[in-house]
Every structure is written in C-alpha cells, then in structure tokens.
C-alpha cells in the first residue's frame, strides 16, 4: 500500500467514504463505486459542512493562529509578521481537512447528478445537489483565498486540474447563480429535517437561496479592484433580484457543541487567551461617543478616563515605540470613558469576574512588575522594588512583534495574559453558533456598492446604518444604537460613525504622565496615515467608515473575510508590529526594518498561505503548475490575483 502525504494530492484521488484515511491502493479508484444504494448524499453534504467547522486541532492552527492573526482580530504575532506555518498548512490542505471537506461535497454532487440522470433520485436529491454546489463554492473560495490556485471540481479520475483565480471566481459566481435558481421550494425535504443533516437551515430551501445570493454579492465584490466591470455586473444582477440574507433569523450559522469534532467551539482552546488587538482597540476607543457601562459591582472601584485625550503613563524604556501605532509606549491606567460597547461584550475587563464575559482559564489581573533597565531585576540598585503597575480594572493592549530587550523588561506586563481584555467566555465554551454569513455582511456589501455608484437597492446611508443595526442586535446593545448612529466622535485612528461626517480629524494636544517621574505632560497626537489606501489622505471618508464598521461586525467569526477586505482595499488601518529588531524577509517575514516602521506599505502585510513543502515533495508537477498560475513565488508576500497588485 502506498502512503501519501495529506495534501492537495487528495483532490485528484479520493476519500475513503466517511473516513479521513489517506492511504490508497490506487489513486484512480472511483469512490462512487462504494455501495451507492446505501449512500445518502445529504449525509455527505452534512459531513462536509460539519467538518469545515474545524475540530480543535485544525481550528487552533488555522482559525486562531493564522486567520485571526492575519486579520488583527487578536494580539498575536504569527501571520501578522509573515510566519509560514508549513506543517499546519500541510494539515489544512489535506484529506483530513480542507481537501476532505471538498471531496465529500464533490461526492455528494457527483452521486446526486448520477441518480438524477438515471431516474433513481430521492425526492430531496435535486435540492441536495444545488445545496452542495453552493457549499462547494464556499469551500473553493476558502482554500483559494488562503493559498491561490486550487482545483474546482473532482471527477475522481486521477486528474488534478489547478485553475487560476480568475477562472475560479468565474466558476464560483456561475455556480451560485445557477444553483440558487434551480432550488425547488416545493420538494419534500422532510428526510433531511428529520435526520438533522442540514446544520445551516434544516432543509429550508428558501434560506439556502438567500445564502447563495448573498455569497454571490461577497464574491462579486471581491473582484472590485481587479475586474470592476465583472464585479459590478454580477453584483447588480444579484442585488436587484433581491432575496438576500437581511435578518438575523436568516443567518447562515452552525451550532457548536462540546466535543472533539468539527462542531467543537472554534475558539474554545483554553490556553489561547485571544486578547484584544491594537487594531480593534484603536477602532473601538471613543467610537460612537457612548459611556463605558461600568457594572454596578464596580462602581466606586474603577477609574474612567477619556482615552482620546489622555494616553496614560509613558513607559518608553519598557514599551515598544518602533511602530506607527499612535498610542504606542503608554500604559493606560484606567478604563476608557468612551468606547464602542461591542468591545465590552466581546472582551472582559481585566481583573473582573462578571460570570458572563470573563473566561475563567485566564487569571484575574492585579498588578505587573517591571524590571529596572539598569539592574535588569525587580529591584533597583538601592534594593528598592522597581515600578509595579496596577493592571486590575485597566484596559490595555500593545502591538505584537519584535520587542527585543523591552520584551524582557516588560515581560510581566505584556506576556501575562490576565493584563489584557480577552475574548468573551461566550465564544469559548461551545455554546454559540458559528456565523458564516449574517445580515450585516449583506448590508455593508450593498453600502459599498452604492458608494461606487452601482445600481443597488437602498442608499449608502441606509445600508450602512442597517449593517450597524444588525451587528448591535446580534450583540444585544441596541439601547445605545440611536446615540451611536448620531455620533461624530473620532476614534484613535480618526474615524467617526455618522456617514455624512467626513471631516478629517486633525492633530490635537493630549495629556499623559511620565511613568518614571510622575510628571504631568502634554504632546501632540497625530492620527496614523494609512498610505496603502489613497496615499494616506483619508481616515474618515465614506469607504473607510463602511469597511471599519464591517470589520467590527465580523469580529470574531469572520477573520478570513476581514483579512480579505484588507488585502483588497487596505482597510481598516493595520498598525505595524513592533520593530525593535528588523525583520528577516529571507525567512518570509514582512519587510519591516528599524528605519521604516513609521511607514505603511503592502510589503508589511501577509498576503497568503504558502503551499506546504509536502506538496512540492510528493507532487512536484502539480506544485509547479499551482505556482505558475499564482503568478509569483510561493511566498507569504506574493499577492493573490484579486488584490490587483501583480
């Protein structure tokens, strides 16, 4: 028996039905030669959907370590600095995971077609075929948006046909359109409902139509920079026809359960604190002008300070300032007086166990000891204890990256997870539904299209505000919605909420305290220049607002989509990681140095996953074809076709 590495070779081979085995006697064996009479195609579709929720092994390695890092959804180095996870990518692009999900849904498609052609189809078979085509379109997009060229069909004939991304996206758009049009709402779907084999919609065909149409908007918009006319035509055609995901009850989502399976919580690993990122923090602080809602238990125990006008304690001997984060180098010794209230639903207050947001695997913050830069100890040369910071009831995060000696001096502050607002308990304990497509996504896509002047339902303002409303409804904070939607307050990156308020934020005087001397001081706060977007001229234009709100709404379920938006548009602003030591591009790290860290270039961001080395070793011809179609070297810095940066 030949043993093959679990990589894209699986696309040309097969899957042993309902098994993750990658050992095959013959790569040309046809899996449809199993006992077809006993196979129910809806079980195959269900298996593909469930497994794609990512079991704890692959979820940690792909969703958390890579997608969330690349999207700046948490404070993590990894993909944010160009790390290549070769072993993890080999797992992901293998028959136990990504390729397996693809193969299962392909088998459902092939068997359904065969039965329909022979007249042996079950009552639900026609709809299962269309549902499978819709789901396969998603799986293809996921793999392609991570790696680049992949295959789009599997006929199980031993032939791999990699496709360039233009062909892939044309196929996706065509499949979604045709499959949605062919779904039959009158077919008997009772077997699927009774068997529980449609984790999205329990056989509700009308919702599958909305899911397909809404995804078609997503993938049409993905082409806005490289094929704007193709994007416009596909988008307008779909949007004008309507029938889109527009309410929370129509959300494409799958219930998580406490298990070691694809249904386990995708962010459930207790040892991953998933602290708030600087990107999220800077977007949320001050945005919307809403008061931080202090829990009644903490009244009189916490201090609130306006984080837009007070930066905190300056500790530049300990905290990295070699970054274009405008608030770098400071410890914020309070809770922010104004914040987007979704932040306090998504992240806990350090040191406070509220029983709802706080995740008990993280210790409760109290204080953090800094080291004396001179003695490198917790005491100074006179034997006195060096600076101790009270971290309980504070709200801090700092850029990830290369901190060098400062990382050692501030280790008890920046390396101790309890000192950060970290991901809410509700996303950690297998109780939520993984959101794959929600109404806010539809509305923000329509808002962006309207901004471009495309012929779509609703105005920019109406769709933009509907997107924010849907997100606030999801997080249960609608009591603050009206005030939020009328706010012109800027956040730390110079963006406000009101869509018509496009005045650019200007530098201003901000207060702070010298953390070493206690001296009260002031400085000029300069908003960052996002020069990969319109040469850094705008922080508060309409598109920045739309994508910033879309980014916040995607948190925490859709980091791949947030990363894709950033790769496409350069929005929202992603600060540079710390550069106390220059990065090494020869080992795939981003092109940041100690002399350019204040700048903003595409070369500072990760563009894709690398094809795993096992693919090159075991299938060099297919590897070479994939890289040729990629149009550049197999590097994390090689942009994908739809970014239009070749």
Helices and strands as residue ranges (DSSP letters): E 2-3, H 9-12, E 23-24, G 31-33, G 36-38, H 41-51, H 56-58, I 59-68, H 69-70, G 78-81, H 86-92, H 98-118, H 125-147, H 165-182, H 190-195, H 205-222, H 228-241, G 248-250, E 252-255, H 278-284, G 296-298, E 304-305, E 310-314, E 330-331, E 335-336, H 342-346, E 367-369, E 388-390, E 401-402, H 405-409, H 411-414, G 417-419, G 425-427, E 433-437, H 439-451, H 460-475, G 478-480, H 481-485, E 508-514, E 520-525, G 534-536, H 542-554, H 559-569, E 578-579, G 585-587, G 602-604, H 613-618, H 620-630, G 641-643
